[in-house]
Amino acid sequence: MSSDQLVAWVGRYILPHERQLRIWLRAAFPTVDVDDVVQETYCRISRLDGFAHIDDPRRYFFRAARNVVLEQIRRERVVSIDAASGLAELDSAPDLSHSPEEIVAERHMLARIERLIDALPDRARQIFRLRKIDGMAQRDIAMRLHIPETVVENDVARGLKRILDQLSEEEKAELPIRRRQSRTARAIRRGLGGGR
C-alpha cells in the first residue's frame, strides 16, 4: 500500500469523524489533552501496513483513540472518577441524540458504579478491575497475582453480586434491557461483564 493510498483512505473515511471524536473525548475525558490524543491516533493510523481489514473506519478511529487514552491513564497510574467513567463509555461511540439531562444521569450512574467497585475489598477490587475493566484473562490475573484461577473467578462473581446487591431497584431498572439501552446501560453491562 502506498502512502498516497493511505492518505486518500484517511481523508475519505477517518477525517470526517475527527470533530465527533474530539467532542466525545472532551465529554468523556475532561482531563486529557484532546489534541495530543488525536495527534497520536493519527500517528498510529499512519503506521498501518494496510486498511483492507478495517470494516468500520469510524469505529476503528474511536478504538485507536481509546487505546491512546488507556495508555495515557495507565502511564499516569492515576485513574480519577472522570477518567474511569470515560473508560466505561469507550466502547460505545458517542450518541449525540442524548439530551444533556440523560448524559448527566448516565454519568451519575457510572460514578455510582465506580464507587461500588472502589468499596470492594482490596484483592476483589483489583481482580474485578483487571478482569472487567481492563479485560485481562482470568488465567493471566491468576498468574500475575500468584493465586488459583478459581479464586479469580469467585472474586469476580462475588464482586459483581455485591455491586448488584447494593443497587436500588430504581438503579437496577436503569441497567440494560433488551428494548432500549442507554449508553450507561451498555457501558455498565460491558463493565460488569454482561456484554454481548
Phi and psi restraints in degrees (value plus and minus 20) as a CYANA .aco file:
   2 SER   PHI    -105.8   -65.8
   2 SER   PSI     140.5   180.5
   3 SER   PHI     -85.4   -45.4
   3 SER   PSI     -50.8   -10.8
   4 ASP   PHI     -84.2   -44.2
   4 ASP   PSI     -58.2   -18.2
   5 GLN   PHI     -85.3   -45.3
   5 GLN   PSI     -62.0   -22.0
   6 LEU   PHI     -85.3   -45.3
   6 LEU   PSI     -63.6   -23.6
   7 VAL   PHI     -80.2   -40.2
   7 VAL   PSI     -63.6   -23.6
   8 ALA   PHI     -83.7   -43.7
   8 ALA   PSI     -62.4   -22.4
   9 TRP   PHI     -83.9   -43.9
   9 TRP   PSI     -65.6   -25.6
  10 VAL   PHI     -81.7   -41.7
  10 VAL   PSI     -64.7   -24.7
  11 GLY   PHI     -81.1   -41.1
  11 GLY   PSI     -56.2   -16.2
  12 ARG   PHI    -105.7   -65.7
  12 ARG   PSI     -60.2   -20.2
  13 TYR   PHI    -130.3   -90.3
  13 TYR   PSI     -38.5     1.5
  14 ILE   PHI    -128.5   -88.5
  14 ILE   PSI     -73.7   -33.7
  15 LEU   PHI     -71.3   -31.3
  15 LEU   PSI     -59.2   -19.2
  16 PRO   PHI     -81.4   -41.4
  16 PRO   PSI     -36.9     3.1
  17 HIS   PHI    -118.8   -78.8
  17 HIS   PSI     -20.0    20.0
  18 GLU   PHI     -81.5   -41.5
  18 GLU   PSI     -63.5   -23.5
  19 ARG   PHI     -79.6   -39.6
  19 ARG   PSI     -65.8   -25.8
  20 GLN   PHI     -85.0   -45.0
  20 GLN   PSI     -58.1   -18.1
  21 LEU   PHI     -81.5   -41.5
  21 LEU   PSI     -64.8   -24.8
  22 ARG   PHI     -82.4   -42.4
  22 ARG   PSI     -62.2   -22.2
  23 ILE   PHI     -81.1   -41.1
  23 ILE   PSI     -65.7   -25.7
  24 TRP   PHI     -84.0   -44.0
  24 TRP   PSI     -65.0   -25.0
  25 LEU   PHI     -81.2   -41.2
  25 LEU   PSI     -62.9   -22.9
  26 ARG   PHI     -82.3   -42.3
  26 ARG   PSI     -59.6   -19.6
  27 ALA   PHI     -93.8   -53.8
  27 ALA   PSI     -63.5   -23.5
  28 ALA   PHI    -100.1   -60.1
  28 ALA   PSI     -49.6    -9.6
  29 PHE   PHI    -155.6  -115.6
  29 PHE   PSI      54.9    94.9
  30 PRO   PHI     -81.1   -41.1
  30 PRO   PSI     -38.5     1.5
  31 THR   PHI    -114.8   -74.8
  31 THR   PSI     -29.6    10.4
  32 VAL   PHI    -105.3   -65.3
  32 VAL   PSI     135.9   175.9
  33 ASP   PHI    -105.8   -65.8
  33 ASP   PSI      82.1   122.1
  34 VAL   PHI     -78.4   -38.4
  34 VAL   PSI     -61.9   -21.9
  35 ASP   PHI     -79.2   -39.2
  35 ASP   PSI     -63.4   -23.4
  36 ASP   PHI     -82.9   -42.9
  36 ASP   PSI     -63.5   -23.5
  37 VAL   PHI     -82.8   -42.8
  37 VAL   PSI     -66.5   -26.5
  38 VAL   PHI     -83.6   -43.6
  38 VAL   PSI     -64.1   -24.1
  39 GLN   PHI     -81.8   -41.8
  39 GLN   PSI     -65.5   -25.5
  40 GLU   PHI     -84.9   -44.9
  40 GLU   PSI     -55.7   -15.7
  41 THR   PHI     -83.4   -43.4
  41 THR   PSI     -65.2   -25.2
  42 TYR   PHI     -83.3   -43.3
  42 TYR   PSI     -58.1   -18.1
  43 CYS   PHI     -80.2   -40.2
  43 CYS   PSI     -63.1   -23.1
  44 ARG   PHI     -86.3   -46.3
  44 ARG   PSI     -59.8   -19.8
  45 ILE   PHI     -84.8   -44.8
  45 ILE   PSI     -55.9   -15.9
  46 SER   PHI     -85.7   -45.7
  46 SER   PSI     -39.7     0.3
  47 ARG   PHI    -110.2   -70.2
  47 ARG   PSI     -16.7    23.3
  48 LEU   PHI     -82.8   -42.8
  48 LEU   PSI     120.2   160.2
  49 ASP   PHI    -102.5   -62.5
  49 ASP   PSI     -43.0    -3.0
  50 GLY   PHI    -188.0  -148.0
  50 GLY   PSI     149.0   189.0
  51 PHE   PHI    -151.7  -111.7
  51 PHE   PSI     -15.6    24.4
  52 ALA   PHI     -81.8   -41.8
  52 ALA   PSI     -48.3    -8.3
  53 HIS   PHI     -97.5   -57.5
  53 HIS   PSI     -27.5    12.5
  54 ILE   PHI    -112.8   -72.8
  54 ILE   PSI      85.0   125.0
  55 ASP   PHI     -97.1   -57.1
  55 ASP   PSI     -54.8   -14.8
  56 ASP   PHI    -148.4  -108.4
  56 ASP   PSI      70.5   110.5
  57 PRO   PHI     -77.8   -37.8
  57 PRO   PSI     -58.0   -18.0
  58 ARG   PHI     -81.7   -41.7
  58 ARG   PSI     -68.7   -28.7
  59 ARG   PHI     -82.0   -42.0
  59 ARG   PSI     -60.8   -20.8
  60 TYR   PHI     -80.2   -40.2
  60 TYR   PSI     -64.2   -24.2
  61 PHE   PHI     -79.7   -39.7
  61 PHE   PSI     -67.4   -27.4
  62 PHE   PHI     -85.9   -45.9
  62 PHE   PSI     -59.0   -19.0
  63 ARG   PHI     -87.8   -47.8
  63 ARG   PSI     -58.3   -18.3
  64 ALA   PHI     -82.7   -42.7
  64 ALA   PSI     -62.8   -22.8
  65 ALA   PHI     -84.2   -44.2
  65 ALA   PSI     -59.4   -19.4
  66 ARG   PHI     -76.7   -36.7
  66 ARG   PSI     -66.5   -26.5
  67 ASN   PHI     -83.1   -43.1
  67 ASN   PSI     -58.1   -18.1
  68 VAL   PHI     -81.9   -41.9
  68 VAL   PSI     -67.0   -27.0
  69 VAL   PHI     -82.6   -42.6
  69 VAL   PSI     -65.4   -25.4
  70 LEU   PHI     -77.6   -37.6
  70 LEU   PSI     -63.7   -23.7
  71 GLU   PHI     -84.8   -44.8
  71 GLU   PSI     -59.9   -19.9
  72 GLN   PHI     -82.3   -42.3
  72 GLN   PSI     -64.7   -24.7
  73 ILE   PHI     -85.2   -45.2
  73 ILE   PSI     -63.8   -23.8
  74 ARG   PHI     -83.6   -43.6
  74 ARG   PSI     -58.6   -18.6
  75 ARG   PHI     -83.1   -43.1
  75 ARG   PSI     -62.6   -22.6
  76 GLU   PHI     -93.1   -53.1
  76 GLU   PSI     -42.2    -2.2
  77 ARG   PHI      37.3    77.3
  77 ARG   PSI       5.6    45.6
  78 VAL   PHI    -150.7  -110.7
  78 VAL   PSI      94.4   134.4
  79 VAL   PHI    -133.1   -93.1
  79 VAL   PSI      83.8   123.8
  80 SER   PHI     -97.4   -57.4
  80 SER   PSI     148.5   188.5
  81 ILE   PHI     -80.5   -40.5
  81 ILE   PSI     -59.3   -19.3
  82 ASP   PHI     -80.2   -40.2
  82 ASP   PSI     -65.5   -25.5
  83 ALA   PHI     -87.0   -47.0
  83 ALA   PSI     -63.2   -23.2
  84 ALA   PHI     -84.2   -44.2
  84 ALA   PSI     -58.6   -18.6
  85 SER   PHI     -82.5   -42.5
  85 SER   PSI     -61.9   -21.9
  86 GLY   PHI     -84.2   -44.2
  86 GLY   PSI     -56.4   -16.4
  87 LEU   PHI     -79.8   -39.8
  87 LEU   PSI     -61.0   -21.0
  88 ALA   PHI     -85.0   -45.0
  88 ALA   PSI     -47.2    -7.2
  89 GLU   PHI    -110.5   -70.5
  89 GLU   PSI     -26.4    13.6
  90 LEU   PHI     -79.1   -39.1
  90 LEU   PSI     -57.4   -17.4
  91 ASP   PHI     -92.4   -52.4
  91 ASP   PSI     -36.1     3.9
  92 SER   PHI    -126.2   -86.2
  92 SER   PSI     104.4   144.4
  93 ALA   PHI     -83.9   -43.9
  93 ALA   PSI     133.4   173.4
  94 PRO   PHI     -81.2   -41.2
  94 PRO   PSI     120.9   160.9
  95 ASP   PHI    -134.3   -94.3
  95 ASP   PSI      80.1   120.1
  96 LEU   PHI     -96.0   -56.0
  96 LEU   PSI     -18.6    21.4
  97 SER   PHI    -102.5   -62.5
  97 SER   PSI     -29.6    10.4
  98 HIS   PHI     -93.0   -53.0
  98 HIS   PSI     122.5   162.5
  99 SER   PHI     -96.4   -56.4
  99 SER   PSI     140.5   180.5
 100 PRO   PHI     -77.8   -37.8
 100 PRO   PSI     -55.7   -15.7
 101 GLU   PHI     -84.5   -44.5
 101 GLU   PSI     -62.1   -22.1
 102 GLU   PHI     -84.4   -44.4
 102 GLU   PSI     -60.8   -20.8
 103 ILE   PHI     -82.7   -42.7
 103 ILE   PSI     -63.8   -23.8
 104 VAL   PHI     -82.6   -42.6
 104 VAL   PSI     -64.5   -24.5
 105 ALA   PHI     -81.6   -41.6
 105 ALA   PSI     -61.0   -21.0
 106 GLU   PHI     -83.8   -43.8
 106 GLU   PSI     -61.6   -21.6
 107 ARG   PHI     -84.9   -44.9
 107 ARG   PSI     -58.3   -18.3
 108 HIS   PHI     -83.6   -43.6
 108 HIS   PSI     -60.8   -20.8
 109 MET   PHI     -85.0   -45.0
 109 MET   PSI     -62.6   -22.6
 110 LEU   PHI     -83.4   -43.4
 110 LEU   PSI     -60.2   -20.2
 111 ALA   PHI     -84.1   -44.1
 111 ALA   PSI     -58.1   -18.1
 112 ARG   PHI     -82.5   -42.5
 112 ARG   PSI     -65.7   -25.7
 113 ILE   PHI     -82.2   -42.2
 113 ILE   PSI     -61.1   -21.1
 114 GLU   PHI     -78.5   -38.5
 114 GLU   PSI     -64.5   -24.5
 115 ARG   PHI     -83.0   -43.0
 115 ARG   PSI     -58.6   -18.6
 116 LEU   PHI     -87.0   -47.0
 116 LEU   PSI     -58.4   -18.4
 117 ILE   PHI     -85.0   -45.0
 117 ILE   PSI     -63.6   -23.6
 118 ASP   PHI     -82.6   -42.6
 118 ASP   PSI     -45.2    -5.2
 119 ALA   PHI    -102.1   -62.1
 119 ALA   PSI     -27.9    12.1
 120 LEU   PHI     -87.0   -47.0
 120 LEU   PSI     134.2   174.2
 121 PRO   PHI     -76.8   -36.8
 121 PRO   PSI     135.4   175.4
 122 ASP   PHI     -69.6   -29.6
 122 ASP   PSI     -76.5   -36.5
 123 ARG   PHI     -83.2   -43.2
 123 ARG   PSI     -64.4   -24.4
 124 ALA   PHI     -82.3   -42.3
 124 ALA   PSI     -60.1   -20.1
 125 ARG   PHI     -84.4   -44.4
 125 ARG   PSI     -65.6   -25.6
 126 GLN   PHI     -81.5   -41.5
 126 GLN   PSI     -65.8   -25.8
 127 ILE   PHI     -84.6   -44.6
 127 ILE   PSI     -64.0   -24.0
 128 PHE   PHI     -80.1   -40.1
 128 PHE   PSI     -65.5   -25.5
 129 ARG   PHI     -85.2   -45.2
 129 ARG   PSI     -64.3   -24.3
 130 LEU   PHI     -81.5   -41.5
 130 LEU   PSI     -61.0   -21.0
 131 ARG   PHI    -100.0   -60.0
 131 ARG   PSI     -69.5   -29.5
 132 LYS   PHI    -115.4   -75.4
 132 LYS   PSI     -42.4    -2.4
 133 ILE   PHI    -123.1   -83.1
 133 ILE   PSI     -67.0   -27.0
 134 ASP   PHI    -102.9   -62.9
 134 ASP   PSI     -36.9     3.1
 135 GLY   PHI      54.3    94.3
 135 GLY   PSI       2.1    42.1
 136 MET   PHI     -93.4   -53.4
 136 MET   PSI     122.9   162.9
 137 ALA   PHI     -87.1   -47.1
 137 ALA   PSI     127.9   167.9
 138 GLN   PHI     -74.9   -34.9
 138 GLN   PSI     -64.4   -24.4
 139 ARG   PHI     -80.0   -40.0
 139 ARG   PSI     -61.8   -21.8
 140 ASP   PHI     -86.7   -46.7
 140 ASP   PSI     -58.6   -18.6
 141 ILE   PHI     -84.5   -44.5
 141 ILE   PSI     -65.1   -25.1
 142 ALA   PHI     -78.6   -38.6
 142 ALA   PSI     -64.8   -24.8
 143 MET   PHI     -85.3   -45.3
 143 MET   PSI     -62.1   -22.1
 144 ARG   PHI     -83.5   -43.5
 144 ARG   PSI     -59.9   -19.9
 145 LEU   PHI    -116.4   -76.4
 145 LEU   PSI     -20.7    19.3
 146 HIS   PHI      37.9    77.9
 146 HIS   PSI      29.3    69.3
 147 ILE   PHI    -154.6  -114.6
 147 ILE   PSI     140.3   180.3
 148 PRO   PHI     -86.3   -46.3
 148 PRO   PSI     130.5   170.5
 149 GLU   PHI     -81.9   -41.9
 149 GLU   PSI     -51.5   -11.5
 150 THR   PHI     -84.5   -44.5
 150 THR   PSI     -51.8   -11.8
 151 VAL   PHI     -85.3   -45.3
 151 VAL   PSI     -61.4   -21.4
 152 VAL   PHI     -80.5   -40.5
 152 VAL   PSI     -70.2   -30.2
 153 GLU   PHI     -78.9   -38.9
 153 GLU   PSI     -65.6   -25.6
 154 ASN   PHI     -86.5   -46.5
 154 ASN   PSI     -61.5   -21.5
 155 ASP   PHI     -84.9   -44.9
 155 ASP   PSI     -58.1   -18.1
 156 VAL   PHI     -84.9   -44.9
 156 VAL   PSI     -65.8   -25.8
 157 ALA   PHI     -83.3   -43.3
 157 ALA   PSI     -65.1   -25.1
 158 ARG   PHI     -85.5   -45.5
 158 ARG   PSI     -59.9   -19.9
 159 GLY   PHI     -81.6   -41.6
 159 GLY   PSI     -64.9   -24.9
 160 LEU   PHI     -82.3   -42.3
 160 LEU   PSI     -64.1   -24.1
 161 LYS   PHI     -81.8   -41.8
 161 LYS   PSI     -63.8   -23.8
 162 ARG   PHI     -81.6   -41.6
 162 ARG   PSI     -62.7   -22.7
 163 ILE   PHI     -82.3   -42.3
 163 ILE   PSI     -69.0   -29.0
 164 LEU   PHI     -84.2   -44.2
 164 LEU   PSI     -56.7   -16.7
 165 ASP   PHI     -83.8   -43.8
 165 ASP   PSI     -47.9    -7.9
 166 GLN   PHI    -108.1   -68.1
 166 GLN   PSI     -26.7    13.3
 167 LEU   PHI    -101.4   -61.4
 167 LEU   PSI     121.0   161.0
 168 SER   PHI     -92.7   -52.7
 168 SER   PSI     146.4   186.4
 169 GLU   PHI     -80.5   -40.5
 169 GLU   PSI     -57.1   -17.1
 170 GLU   PHI     -84.2   -44.2
 170 GLU   PSI     -62.4   -22.4
 171 GLU   PHI     -86.4   -46.4
 171 GLU   PSI     -60.4   -20.4
 172 LYS   PHI     -82.5   -42.5
 172 LYS   PSI     -53.7   -13.7
 173 ALA   PHI     -84.8   -44.8
 173 ALA   PSI     -44.1    -4.1
 174 GLU   PHI    -101.9   -61.9
 174 GLU   PSI     -31.0     9.0
 175 LEU   PHI     -90.1   -50.1
 175 LEU   PSI     149.0   189.0
 176 PRO   PHI     -74.0   -34.0
 176 PRO   PSI     116.7   156.7
 177 ILE   PHI    -147.5  -107.5
 177 ILE   PSI     140.6   180.6
 178 ARG   PHI     -90.5   -50.5
 178 ARG   PSI     -58.6   -18.6
 179 ARG   PHI     -90.6   -50.6
 179 ARG   PSI     -74.6   -34.6
 180 ARG   PHI    -153.2  -113.2
 180 ARG   PSI     102.9   142.9
 181 GLN   PHI    -139.4   -99.4
 181 GLN   PSI     102.9   142.9
 182 SER   PHI     -96.2   -56.2
 182 SER   PSI     148.0   188.0
 183 ARG   PHI     -77.8   -37.8
 183 ARG   PSI     -59.4   -19.4
 184 THR   PHI     -82.5   -42.5
 184 THR   PSI     -66.6   -26.6
 185 ALA   PHI     -80.6   -40.6
 185 ALA   PSI     -64.7   -24.7
 186 ARG   PHI     -83.7   -43.7
 186 ARG   PSI     -62.0   -22.0
 187 ALA   PHI     -85.2   -45.2
 187 ALA   PSI     -64.4   -24.4
 188 ILE   PHI     -85.5   -45.5
 188 ILE   PSI     -62.4   -22.4
 189 ARG   PHI     -79.1   -39.1
 189 ARG   PSI     -66.2   -26.2
 190 ARG   PHI     -85.2   -45.2
 190 ARG   PSI     -65.5   -25.5
 191 GLY   PHI     -84.8   -44.8
 191 GLY   PSI     -49.9    -9.9
 192 LEU   PHI    -121.3   -81.3
 192 LEU   PSI     -11.0    29.0
 193 GLY   PHI      72.9   112.9
 193 GLY   PSI     -12.8    27.2
 194 GLY   PHI    -119.0   -79.0
 194 GLY   PSI       0.5    40.5
 195 GLY   PHI     -87.3   -47.3
 195 GLY   PSI     150.6   190.6
